[in-house]
Amino acid sequence: MGFITDILKDLPVSAVMREKILKLETDILKVKKEKAELEEQFAELKEKYLQTVREFEEYRASHEQFVEVKGMKFKRLDSGAYSEIPYCINFRCHNSPMSIIDDFGYALCSQCGYKVKISSEEVRHIAETLSIEK
């Protein structure tokens, strides 16, 4: 920016004008520096944002591996299909698998005793339907 003052040093310009020009040159350099710092901060924040989005997606994928249907949860397998084993919806059971007792027509959680009236054929159909919808 000194080129302007180099040009003006040989011209009859008042000292006040020279001071104004020097002040403006200083302000321009200051703003350029601030701009560079802000661009750096923006890049850092953008990277943090993208990292947080990735972490959220990983969290969601790991915690959304169950789908609730008819009072039971069905687990999504790595293949994308759903398991034919229903899981208890009671949060205290920590996703305990339920046993299908066809003789009585229900699924039973051995941890808490939660029951759902359903047959093994209905459970199989639910798992197949969920797998198709994936």
Helices and strands as residue ranges (DSSP letters): H 2-8, H 15-63, E 66-69, E 72-76, E 82-87, G 91-93, E 98-101, E 106-109, E 115-117, H 120-133
